[in-house]
Structures are given as C-alpha cells and as structure tokens.
Amino acid sequence: MARKPALSTESLTALGAEKLAELVLDEAQANAGFKRRVNAALAGKTGPEAIAKLIDRRLSGLERARAFIDWDKARAFQGDLQGLCDSIVKELCPADADLGASRLIRFIATHDQVFQRVDDSSGKLQDIYWEAIEATGPVSARLSATDLPQFIMVALGETEHGYLKPVAERVVPHLPSEVLAAWDVDLSERIAERDSDEAGQRARERWFHSMTRQWREIRQMIAAASGDLDRLILIETEKPERDRDTLDIARRLLDAERPAEALDWVRRGGPQTHLRPFGIEGEDEDPPDRSPLVRQSELEARILRALDRMPEALALLWDRFRDTLAPALLRAHLKMLPDFEDMEAEERAMTLALEHPDTMAALNFLLAWQRRDLAAQLVVARHAEWQGRDWHILPEVAEQLQHEQPLAASILFRALLDDILGRARSKAYGHGAKYLRQLDLLAAGADADPARPVDFDAHEAYRAKLRTDHGRKSGFWARFGEPLSAPKSEPSWRGRRPLWTSDS
C-alpha cells in the first residue's frame, strides 16, 4: 500500500501555482472562515492598511451582533471566529505589529458578548480566544507605539471574565520601562478611585467583585518586571487580607536570599489546612501536589533550611505528614535527610500509615507510595471498617490488589456488594453483579489465605448468606440466570384457627 504524501511547504509548492489556486478556490467556497482569510491575504498585497480595513469591518459586525446563535449554526460561527482570529494573527500582525496588536485586543474584548450569544460548553470558542491571548506576547515585542496599555485598559479594564490578567502577563515582559511606569501610575490612580467608590460595600464585609484585584496583580507584574521586589510586597499589603498570596511573597523573598522575611510571610495567617485528594496510581503519575497545605509546608521547610534550622524543617514536614499522610510531604522530608537515615524514616512512615486512624487516607497513601503489600495488610487488618459508600475509590483499589492479594480484594468487593444489596440500589445492580463474579474468581485464593479473619466467611458460606438475605431481589439475581429463593411456606387457614395447631 502506497504511503500518503506528507503535507509540507515543499510538497505543496511542487504542485504549482495554478493547482494551488484551484484548491484554494474550492476550499474557500465551502469554508466561509477560510474565504475571509484568503481575502485578507489578497488585501495584504496592497498593504497592511487594507487588511486592517477588512478586519475592522468584521470586528464591527461582531461587536454589534446580539442575536442568540442556535446549535445548528454554532459550528459555522466557530469557523468564522477562527478565520477572523487567523486573519489578525497570521496576516495582519506579521505585516504591521501596531495595527495587529490593536485589532488583537479588540478581538479579545468581544469575548463577553460572544459567550452570551452561543453555548460554548465544549470550550472550542474559548480556545480561539486563548490563541489570540497567546499571540499578544510576540506581537507586543515588535511594537513601535507606546499606547498598548491604554488600549488594553479601555478594551478589557472592566471585564469580569478574566482575560485582562493573562493578556497583561504576556505583554508586560516586552514593554519598555517608561511604558510600564506610565501604566503603573494609571493603575494606581484607578485603584484609589475605585477603592473610594467601593468603601461602603467593603465596610459590610461581604464578598463582591472588584476589578481592583486584577489591577493590583498587574501592578505587581510590572514591579516584578522592573526588579522592584519591595514595591511588589507593598502592593500585596494593600490587598484585602483574603486576597493576599502570602506563599508567593515568601517564595520571592527566599529566591532573593531574604529568608528571615520569607519566614514571616510564609507563616502569616497560620497553617494552611486545604489538602487536595491525592491519587492512588502512584506519586510519579500524579500531577505535583500544589494544595495550600503542601505548598506552605514545603516552602517553610526550605526557608528553615536556608536559615540553618534543619531540625525544625524536618520536624515540620514530619508533623504535617503524620497529620495528613500526604505523599509529597514525606518525599520532601526524606530528601532532606542524610544518606541511610531516609530508609529508617520511610519504614517509620509505613508503620505510621498502618496505625493511622483515617483508614481511607492510609489506604490512599500506601497505594500512592507503591506499597500494595502494605495496602493489602491494612485492608485485611481493618476488614470490618470498609464501607460501600466509598464506591468512587474502592473498586479501583480492589482491581489493583486482586492479582496479588485476592483476600484483600475480596474484602473490598464484599463491602461494595453488601452496600448495594443492603440498600436495594437497583440502579447499581449491574456493578453488584460484576463484583460477585469477581468474588467467584477470587474465592480459591481468598479462602486459602492464612490471614483470612475468623469472622470473614468462606466464599460458599458468603454466597449462601446472600441468597438467604437478598434472595427476592429479582433485578440482581436475574443477571446470573438464577431462580428466586422460594418464600417460606405458611399454612393457610380459613375461618378460626384451631386451638390444637402449633407453629412447630
């Protein structure tokens, strides 16, 4: 079978201008967005102003439109929006950075009303706007004009959707210092005026949306780009306490070799408590744990180490790990220990997990640490504590353990099945049938395991008990083709029951 020729500039050029023109015409007739980009490219032959004129016409139409776009027209609208974005990014910006940057910001500013006109639950329209946002960085590096910040504030300065900050993040590193200084002054004046206007709302101590948060964050970007850490910290202190990112300030101070100040900032507000649920597939396959508790603990330990207070750093990490069993904290603790001491500490951690009062946290930790043998030991030792309500975790755990630890897997499958049948959750009978089939397959290994608890019935006895307790649940047993249990027969008496009869 012949290989398909690869598409490349060289292979397409070899087709010749006439063939390419024919292909472009065919696609333009079928694709309105592509047709508009072709028109922009043709207009570019007479100069970037002609491209800008075409784009302005389309932007004006987009800004004026208010009608809701039905689902059957959403795909065509998406193609049209993509074509407009491509015309700006790929045709106008390379031809004239100043004209391209202003149209790019103007295009991004249409996002609010566009999202009100069409259902973008798929996120495809947002992806187009993010393409435009990413393009603001490269084009801002080629600007000759100095009015981009002013244009950004006019177009995006009051938008609540959140595109102002990412645009600023991409353009600030490329703007001259005098332009950044002027932008900082403008933002400072806006913040002072808005704080005055919102004083009454703030006095009620209830949350409300304020653009001053994004404006202060942009001022901090400018301070960071200017290398002025003290000004960045000063702006942080001006924020409402709930908006302060004390950990970011502490990290910056540590990077600037100011650990004493960093320690003060990392401890402001007290210990963090939020910990994201960590996965059970193993630490290497999970994204880095960036939950506030882990971030604060790791950062504070690094700061203490920089202050030559290593015992305190180690004690901090161990205490936080003992409370949470977060794998990231143990990993950070072990990395700070000298050679060979880490092995002993790891064994202490395993013992701690096996004795931890939070059985689910202990199970998750042992699996994340790739200690399935200890996870199975935990499951067996606490076989009466597992609950079927943890259906979102236990099936995956049981599947991980079933090949090497059939007894532990059986304990979890039984907990899940007992919960389904005990609460007559008919919608989950399909899952229950799957669990019972798994139990049938695991029966030999589980029954023969010498670690099987005395009060954990062998499989045949367990199955018989299921038939006794739940034999009339037809929706479940029908999945196995098994007949229903016959109800207990009772004598039928018509009229008065004779005195000489008995229940025996």
GUGUPA-246266 format. One line per field, with one value per residue (C-alpha): x, y, z. Coordinates in nm, 2 decimals. Each point is the difference from the previous one (the first is absolute). Example, Ala and Ser with C-alpha at 12.3 -4.5 7.8 and 13.67 -1.06 7.14 Angstrom:
<atoms>
u <- 1.23, 0.14 $
v <- -0.45, 0.34 $
w <- 0.78, -0.07 $
</atoms>
This chain:
<atoms>
u <- 0.00, 0.15, 0.07, -0.20, 0.22, 0.08, -0.13, 0.27, 0.09, 0.24, -0.26, -0.27, 0.23, 0.08, -0.37, 0.04, -0.19, -0.29, -0.08, 0.03, -0.23, -0.26, 0.02, -0.02, -0.31, -0.17, 0.06, -0.10, -0.34, -0.06, 0.16, -0.11, 0.27, 0.27, -0.14, 0.02, 0.37, 0.07, -0.16, 0.22, 0.31, -0.10, -0.06, 0.35, 0.14, -0.09, 0.13, -0.09, -0.26, -0.22, 0.01, -0.08, -0.30, -0.14, 0.05, -0.15, -0.32, -0.03, 0.08, -0.27, -0.25, 0.11, -0.03, -0.35, -0.15, -0.24, -0.21, 0.04, 0.17, -0.19, 0.18, -0.02, 0.18, 0.26, 0.25, -0.01, 0.04, 0.30, 0.16, -0.07, 0.15, 0.31, 0.04, -0.01, 0.26, 0.22, -0.03, 0.12, 0.27, 0.14, -0.07, -0.01, 0.24, 0.29, -0.06, -0.04, 0.04, -0.16, -0.32, 0.00, 0.03, -0.29, -0.23, 0.11, -0.10, -0.33, -0.07, 0.07, -0.24, -0.29, 0.01, -0.26, -0.29, 0.10, -0.03, -0.34, -0.11, 0.10, 0.04, 0.37, -0.02, 0.26, 0.25, 0.09, -0.08, 0.21, 0.29, -0.02, 0.02, 0.29, 0.18, -0.04, 0.12, 0.31, 0.07, 0.01, 0.34, 0.20, -0.17, 0.05, 0.38, -0.01, -0.20, 0.12, -0.30, -0.03, -0.37, -0.07, -0.06, -0.26, -0.17, 0.00, -0.16, -0.27, -0.09, 0.05, 0.04, -0.35, -0.06, -0.09, 0.07, 0.37, 0.18, 0.16, 0.26, 0.12, 0.04, 0.20, 0.22, 0.10, 0.06, 0.17, 0.33, 0.03, -0.08, 0.26, 0.05, -0.15, -0.31, -0.03, 0.05, -0.28, -0.23, 0.08, -0.09, -0.33, -0.09, 0.09, -0.24, -0.27, 0.03, -0.01, -0.32, -0.17, 0.09, -0.17, -0.31, -0.01, 0.07, -0.37, -0.01, 0.33, -0.13, -0.28, 0.28, -0.18, 0.16, -0.06, 0.18, 0.26, 0.23, 0.26, 0.12, 0.10, 0.14, 0.22, 0.13, 0.10, 0.18, 0.19, 0.09, 0.14, 0.20, 0.13, 0.10, 0.18, 0.18, -0.16, -0.09, -0.07, -0.26, -0.15, -0.03, -0.14, -0.28, -0.07, -0.06, -0.25, -0.22, -0.29, 0.13, -0.20, 0.16, 0.36, 0.23, 0.24, 0.17, 0.09, 0.16, 0.19, 0.13, 0.12, 0.17, 0.17, 0.12, 0.13, 0.21, -0.21, -0.11, -0.08, -0.26, -0.12, -0.06, -0.22, -0.21, -0.04, -0.14, -0.25, -0.35, 0.10, 0.04, -0.20, -0.25, -0.11, 0.14, -0.11, -0.09, 0.31, -0.03, 0.05, 0.20, 0.34, 0.17, 0.19, -0.32, -0.19, 0.04, 0.21, -0.19, -0.06, -0.26, 0.05, 0.10, 0.28, 0.12, 0.03, 0.17, 0.26, 0.07, 0.03, 0.24, 0.22, 0.01, 0.09, 0.28, 0.13, 0.01, 0.20, -0.29, 0.00, -0.15, -0.30, -0.05, 0.01, -0.24, -0.24, -0.02, -0.04, -0.27, -0.20, 0.04, -0.11, -0.32, -0.08, 0.20, 0.06, 0.27, 0.15, 0.08, 0.18, 0.19, 0.12, 0.09, 0.21, 0.19, 0.12, 0.14, 0.36, 0.07, -0.13, -0.21, -0.27, -0.05, -0.07, -0.24, -0.18, -0.07, -0.12, -0.24, -0.14, -0.06, -0.17, -0.23, -0.10, -0.10, -0.16, -0.36, -0.11, -0.02, -0.08, 0.29, 0.23, -0.11, 0.04, 0.35, 0.12, -0.12, 0.15, 0.33, -0.01, -0.03, -0.29, 0.12, -0.06, -0.32, -0.13, 0.12, -0.20, -0.31, 0.01, 0.09, -0.30, -0.23, -0.31, 0.06, -0.04, -0.33, -0.17, -0.07, 0.36, -0.10, 0.20, 0.33, -0.03, -0.07, 0.32, 0.19, -0.15, 0.10, 0.35, 0.03, -0.19, 0.29, 0.25, -0.23, -0.33, -0.11, 0.04, -0.18, -0.28, -0.05, -0.05, -0.22, -0.22, -0.03, -0.12, -0.24, -0.15, -0.07, -0.17, -0.23, -0.05, -0.14, -0.17, 0.17, -0.15, 0.18, 0.33, -0.10, 0.22, 0.30, -0.10, -0.02, 0.35, 0.13, -0.16, 0.16, 0.34, -0.06, -0.07, 0.33, 0.20, -0.17, 0.27, 0.29, -0.19, -0.13, 0.34, 0.18, 0.12, -0.06, -0.38, -0.17, -0.21, -0.31, 0.05, -0.21, 0.13, -0.15, -0.26, -0.13, -0.01, -0.19, -0.25, -0.06, -0.06, -0.27, -0.16, 0.01, -0.06, -0.15, -0.31, 0.19, -0.09, 0.17, 0.33, -0.02, -0.15, 0.34, 0.13, -0.29, -0.07, -0.35, -0.14, 0.00, -0.33, -0.18, -0.06, -0.33, -0.26, -0.33, -0.31, -0.29, -0.35, -0.21, 0.10, 0.34, -0.04, 0.14, 0.20, 0.22, 0.35, 0.28, 0.23 $
v <- 0.00, 0.33, 0.26, 0.32, 0.29, 0.23, 0.35, 0.26, 0.33, -0.17, -0.27, 0.26, 0.24, -0.29, 0.00, 0.33, 0.33, -0.10, -0.32, 0.17, 0.28, -0.25, -0.18, 0.33, 0.10, -0.33, 0.03, 0.37, -0.09, -0.26, 0.18, 0.36, 0.05, -0.11, 0.22, 0.31, -0.09, -0.03, 0.34, 0.15, -0.15, 0.14, 0.34, -0.02, 0.03, 0.37, 0.05, -0.07, 0.28, -0.19, -0.31, 0.22, 0.14, -0.34, -0.11, 0.32, -0.07, -0.35, 0.11, 0.27, -0.26, -0.23, 0.29, 0.10, -0.35, -0.10, -0.28, -0.35, -0.26, -0.33, -0.32, -0.09, 0.32, -0.01, -0.20, 0.25, 0.29, -0.17, -0.03, 0.37, 0.10, -0.22, 0.16, 0.35, -0.09, -0.15, 0.30, 0.22, -0.23, -0.14, 0.28, 0.34, -0.05, -0.11, 0.29, 0.27, -0.06, 0.32, -0.05, -0.37, 0.06, 0.24, -0.23, -0.30, 0.18, 0.11, -0.36, -0.13, 0.26, -0.16, -0.31, 0.11, 0.06, -0.30, -0.23, 0.14, -0.08, -0.36, -0.31, -0.07, -0.30, -0.17, 0.28, 0.03, 0.37, 0.06, -0.18, 0.26, 0.29, -0.16, -0.03, 0.38, 0.05, -0.20, 0.21, 0.32, -0.08, -0.04, 0.30, 0.23, -0.06, 0.16, 0.31, 0.35, 0.17, 0.05, 0.01, -0.38, 0.02, 0.27, -0.20, -0.31, 0.19, 0.15, -0.33, -0.24, 0.21, -0.07, -0.36, -0.25, -0.31, 0.01, 0.07, 0.32, -0.17, -0.26, 0.27, 0.21, -0.30, -0.04, 0.36, 0.14, -0.18, 0.16, 0.37, 0.27, 0.12, 0.34, -0.15, -0.23, 0.29, 0.20, -0.31, -0.04, 0.36, -0.04, -0.32, 0.16, 0.29, -0.24, -0.20, 0.30, 0.13, -0.34, -0.07, 0.32, -0.09, -0.35, 0.10, -0.05, -0.35, -0.09, 0.12, -0.26, -0.27, -0.20, -0.13, 0.20, 0.01, 0.28, 0.06, 0.14, -0.35, -0.05, 0.35, -0.05, -0.33, 0.18, 0.26, -0.29, -0.14, 0.34, 0.01, -0.35, 0.09, 0.31, -0.21, 0.20, -0.27, 0.25, 0.18, -0.33, -0.09, 0.34, -0.05, -0.34, 0.16, 0.24, -0.29, -0.12, -0.28, -0.27, 0.08, 0.00, -0.28, -0.02, -0.31, 0.17, 0.29, -0.24, -0.19, 0.32, 0.11, -0.34, 0.02, 0.35, -0.15, 0.18, -0.31, 0.17, 0.22, -0.31, -0.19, 0.28, 0.00, -0.38, -0.01, 0.28, -0.11, -0.32, -0.35, -0.08, -0.29, -0.06, -0.33, -0.13, -0.37, -0.17, -0.29, -0.37, -0.06, 0.11, 0.33, -0.01, -0.02, 0.28, 0.37, 0.18, 0.06, 0.38, 0.00, 0.29, -0.23, -0.17, 0.32, 0.17, -0.29, -0.06, 0.37, 0.06, -0.30, 0.14, 0.34, -0.16, -0.19, 0.32, 0.14, -0.30, -0.13, -0.35, -0.18, 0.23, -0.05, -0.38, 0.01, 0.22, -0.23, -0.31, 0.15, 0.12, -0.35, -0.17, 0.20, -0.03, -0.29, 0.21, -0.18, 0.33, 0.09, -0.33, 0.03, 0.35, -0.13, -0.29, 0.23, 0.21, -0.30, -0.12, -0.33, -0.32, 0.20, 0.03, -0.37, -0.02, 0.30, -0.16, -0.31, 0.21, 0.17, -0.34, -0.10, 0.33, -0.05, -0.35, 0.14, 0.32, 0.06, 0.12, -0.33, 0.14, 0.26, -0.29, -0.22, 0.28, 0.08, -0.36, -0.04, 0.34, -0.11, -0.33, -0.22, -0.23, -0.26, 0.23, 0.13, -0.36, -0.05, 0.31, -0.12, -0.34, 0.14, 0.24, -0.21, 0.11, 0.37, 0.03, 0.15, -0.04, 0.37, 0.05, -0.15, 0.27, -0.13, -0.36, -0.17, 0.13, -0.10, -0.35, -0.04, 0.10, -0.26, -0.29, -0.16, -0.02, 0.05, -0.19, 0.01, 0.38, 0.05, -0.24, 0.21, 0.31, -0.16, -0.14, 0.34, 0.15, -0.28, 0.00, 0.37, -0.03, -0.29, 0.12, 0.33, -0.16, 0.24, -0.15, 0.24, -0.14, -0.37, -0.02, 0.10, -0.24, -0.29, 0.09, 0.00, -0.34, -0.15, 0.14, -0.16, -0.34, 0.03, 0.10, -0.26, -0.27, 0.24, 0.20, -0.31, -0.16, 0.31, -0.07, 0.37, -0.04, 0.14, -0.25, 0.21, 0.02, -0.28, -0.22, 0.07, -0.27, 0.10, 0.36, -0.08, -0.21, 0.29, 0.23, -0.23, -0.01, 0.37, 0.13, -0.29, 0.20, 0.27, -0.11, 0.28, -0.12, -0.38, 0.02, 0.11, -0.34, -0.20, -0.14, -0.06, 0.21, -0.15, -0.16, 0.18, -0.18, -0.19, 0.06, -0.20, 0.16, 0.01, 0.09, 0.12, -0.05, -0.16, -0.33, 0.02, -0.33, 0.13, 0.13, 0.17, -0.30 $
w <- 0.00, -0.11, 0.28, 0.00, -0.10, 0.29, -0.01, 0.02, -0.16, -0.24, -0.11, -0.05, -0.19, -0.24, -0.10, -0.18, 0.04, -0.23, 0.19, 0.34, -0.11, -0.11, 0.34, 0.19, -0.20, 0.07, 0.37, 0.01, -0.15, 0.27, 0.30, 0.07, 0.27, -0.24, -0.28, 0.23, 0.08, -0.38, -0.05, 0.27, -0.16, -0.33, 0.16, 0.15, -0.35, 0.01, 0.36, 0.36, 0.01, -0.25, 0.23, 0.30, -0.19, -0.07, 0.36, 0.14, -0.20, 0.14, 0.35, -0.02, -0.10, 0.29, 0.25, -0.12, -0.01, 0.28, -0.14, 0.16, -0.22, -0.03, 0.05, -0.37, -0.09, 0.27, -0.20, -0.29, 0.25, 0.16, -0.34, -0.07, 0.33, -0.06, -0.34, 0.15, 0.26, -0.26, -0.22, 0.28, 0.14, -0.33, -0.25, 0.17, 0.29, -0.22, -0.24, 0.27, 0.37, 0.11, -0.21, 0.09, 0.38, 0.02, -0.20, 0.21, 0.32, -0.16, -0.11, 0.35, 0.14, -0.19, 0.21, 0.26, -0.25, -0.21, 0.30, 0.07, -0.36, -0.03, 0.21, 0.03, 0.24, -0.22, 0.06, -0.37, -0.02, 0.31, -0.17, -0.28, 0.24, 0.18, -0.34, -0.03, 0.36, -0.06, -0.31, 0.20, 0.14, -0.33, -0.17, 0.30, -0.03, -0.35, 0.08, -0.08, 0.16, 0.38, 0.05, 0.03, 0.38, -0.05, -0.28, 0.23, 0.28, -0.22, -0.15, 0.29, 0.31, 0.13, -0.13, 0.27, -0.21, 0.09, -0.33, 0.12, 0.22, -0.25, -0.27, 0.24, 0.10, -0.37, -0.09, 0.32, -0.06, -0.35, 0.08, 0.06, 0.35, -0.06, -0.14, 0.30, 0.24, -0.16, 0.01, 0.37, 0.08, -0.19, 0.19, 0.33, -0.07, -0.11, 0.31, 0.23, -0.17, 0.00, 0.37, 0.09, -0.20, 0.15, 0.37, 0.10, -0.15, 0.16, 0.34, -0.01, 0.00, -0.27, -0.31, -0.32, -0.33, -0.04, -0.29, 0.24, 0.07, -0.37, -0.02, 0.31, -0.15, -0.31, 0.21, 0.16, -0.35, -0.08, 0.32, -0.06, -0.36, 0.14, 0.27, 0.28, 0.26, 0.28, -0.21, -0.09, 0.37, 0.08, -0.25, 0.16, 0.34, -0.16, -0.10, 0.21, 0.23, -0.17, -0.34, 0.12, -0.14, 0.30, -0.14, -0.33, 0.19, 0.23, -0.31, -0.16, 0.32, 0.03, -0.37, 0.08, 0.29, 0.27, 0.20, 0.33, -0.17, -0.20, 0.33, 0.12, -0.32, -0.02, 0.35, -0.04, 0.04, 0.18, -0.13, -0.32, 0.02, -0.35, -0.14, -0.34, -0.02, -0.13, -0.25, 0.04, -0.31, 0.14, 0.06, -0.33, -0.20, 0.19, -0.07, 0.26, 0.32, 0.01, 0.28, 0.24, 0.29, -0.20, -0.16, 0.34, 0.17, -0.27, -0.03, 0.37, 0.03, -0.28, 0.18, 0.33, -0.18, -0.15, 0.36, 0.11, 0.21, -0.15, 0.31, -0.01, -0.37, 0.04, 0.30, -0.19, -0.30, 0.22, 0.21, -0.30, -0.16, 0.32, -0.01, -0.37, -0.15, -0.30, -0.21, -0.12, 0.37, 0.07, -0.33, 0.10, 0.35, -0.14, -0.24, 0.29, 0.19, -0.02, -0.18, 0.16, 0.25, -0.26, -0.01, 0.37, -0.02, -0.29, 0.20, 0.29, -0.24, -0.12, 0.36, 0.07, -0.30, 0.11, 0.34, -0.12, 0.11, -0.34, -0.19, -0.34, 0.02, 0.10, -0.29, -0.25, 0.13, -0.01, -0.36, -0.10, 0.15, -0.20, 0.31, -0.11, 0.25, 0.29, -0.15, -0.01, 0.36, 0.10, -0.18, 0.18, 0.34, -0.02, -0.20, 0.19, -0.06, -0.38, -0.12, -0.33, 0.00, -0.12, -0.34, -0.18, 0.14, 0.12, -0.34, -0.14, 0.31, -0.01, -0.37, 0.08, 0.28, -0.15, -0.18, 0.29, 0.30, -0.06, 0.36, 0.03, -0.34, 0.12, 0.32, -0.21, -0.26, 0.28, 0.17, -0.33, -0.08, 0.35, -0.02, -0.34, 0.11, 0.36, -0.13, -0.30, -0.24, -0.31, -0.24, 0.13, -0.04, -0.31, 0.20, 0.28, -0.25, -0.12, 0.36, 0.07, -0.31, 0.11, 0.34, -0.16, -0.19, 0.31, 0.23, -0.01, 0.08, 0.26, 0.19, 0.01, 0.13, 0.36, 0.08, -0.05, 0.31, 0.20, -0.04, -0.38, -0.15, -0.27, -0.34, -0.02, 0.34, -0.10, -0.32, 0.19, 0.24, -0.30, -0.12, 0.34, 0.06, -0.35, -0.19, -0.10, -0.18, -0.35, -0.18, 0.14, -0.03, -0.35, -0.11, 0.09, -0.14, 0.35, 0.13, 0.29, 0.35, 0.08, 0.28, 0.33, -0.03, 0.27, 0.06, -0.14, 0.24, -0.09, 0.28, 0.36, 0.07, 0.20, 0.35, -0.04, -0.28, 0.06, -0.19, 0.04 $
</atoms>
